[in-house]
């Protein structure tokens, strides 16, 4: 059996990671969309996630519930340990990741790939403002982080999401060339 991949989807806030990932999963049913554990209250928009309190998250981390976990933007994020089983069964898994957690992800998953989604600053600013979750100051901070570079030693596929979402999804599917379908 072929080992599946953990595909860490990264990119600045507002770039459309969740929309692209959902579109890829809808187009290629063999992909699995990872549901992260986040210390963000449910109902605030964005991805479908498991919402927990900070103490619950700490307890889960201490119990080894996560393959990878990190802190960003004042929240805690975790990739459930059970994702390793999916990858070991040959399933390609897409997970919304932080660029800061890529090293830990590569250590946790031997078949690790990065999908770096990009967009022009004006596209990001418009999307962040439209979702209404951040203040103007927070949007400015997120835009300043948008140009962070990725480590050169990763298997990275870069994909622009400035055009129509359907075109971006089609390019993502072609670029990812599923291992298992």
N, C-alpha and C positions, 0 to 999 in steps of 0.2 A: 504494500500500500504506500502511496506517495504521501509524504508529510505535507500538510496544508501550510499556508502562510498566515502570519499575523501581519496585516497591512495596516501600519500606523498612519492614519490620515491626519496631516498637520496643515496648518495655515493660520493666518491671522483671523481674529474674531470678525464675523460678518462675511467671510469669503464664501460661505455656502457648503461647508464640510458635511453637515447633516443632510442637506438636500441632495448632494452628489452621492453620498453613501447610500441613502435610501433608494435613489434612482438606480444605482448599480445593483443593489440587492433585488430590486423589482425586475431588472432586465436579465439578471443571471441568478436564478434561484439557488444555485449551488453555493453562493456566497452567504456568509452568516454575518449579520449586523450585531456587534457587541453592544450590550446594554450596560452602560457604566453605572457605578455607584457614585453619587455626588451629594455633597452637603448643601445642595440648593433645594429650596422648597419646591414641591410639585406645582404645576400650573403657571410657571413663569415663562412658558414658551421654550422653544428650542427642542433639543432632543428628548426622546423618551428615555428616562433614566430611573434608577432606583434612588429615591430620596431618603436620606438618613440624617440624623443629627451629628454634630461633631463628636460627641462621646460615643455614639453608636459606630461611627466610622473608625475611631481609634480602637474600639473593642474588636471590630472586624479585622483591622490591620494586625493587631496583636495576635489574633487567632489564626493568621495566615490565610485569610479569605481572598487576598488579592495576589495576582501574579505580578502586578505593578501598581504602584499608587504614587500620587504626587499632590502638591499644593500649588495652586495658581489662582490669581485674581481673588484671593480671599476665600477660596473654596477648596475642599479636598475631593480628589477624583480617584477612582479605583477601577482597574480592569479585573473582573472576577477570575479567580484561579481556575474555574471550570472551563475557561476559554482554552486552556492548554489541552484539555481532552478533545475539544473540537478540532484543533490544529493537528493533534496526534492521530485523529481519525481521517485526516486528509482534507478537512474543510478549510477553505480560505476564509479568514475572518477579517472584517473591516472594523477598526476601532478608532474613534476620535481620540487623538493623543495630544500631549503637550510636547513642544520641541525640547523642553527641559527634561522630559522623561524618556527620550529616545534611547539613551545608553542603557537604562534599566530595562527597557523593552527588548532591546537586542540581547541582553543577558538572559532574559526570561524566556525568549522564544528563538530557537535556533534558525528558523526559516522566517526572517524578519525583513520586511520591505517597507519603504516610506513612500506615501503618495502626498506630495507637497502641492496643495492647491493655492493658487495665487490670484490676485485681482489688483487692478489699479487703485491707488489711494482714494480717488473720488468715488469709485464703485463701493469700496469698503465703508467710507463715511456715510454714504446714502443708505446702505443696508443697516448699519449700526443704528442710525437715527430712526429708521423705519421700525425696527423691532422694539424700540422704546424701553429697553432694560437698563441702559446706562445713561448717566448724566453726560453733559457736554465734556466735562473734565475727564471722565472715564473713557469716553470715545477718543479724546485726544491721546490719552495714555495708550490705548489699544492700537491706535494708528501708528504711534511711535514705535511700538513693538513689532509692527507688521513686516519690517524689513530685516528682521533677525535672520542670520544665515544658519544653514544646517551643517552639521559635521560632514566633512568631505568623504569620510570612510563608510558611509551608508549607501545601500542600494536605493537611490532616490529617483522617483518619476515625478516630474514637475508638470502641472496641468493648470492652464489659465481658465478662470471662471468669470470672464468679463462679458461673454456673449450669452445667448440663450441657454438655459439650463439643459435642455434636451441635447444640444450639441456637446456640452461639456460631459454629460453622462455617457454619450456614445463614444467620445474620445477616451474616457476613463475605462470603459469596458474593453476597448481595443488595446489600450496600453497595459492593462492588468493581465490580459490573457490568462483566464482562470486555469489553475492547476487541476481542480476537480470541479466538475459540473454535474 
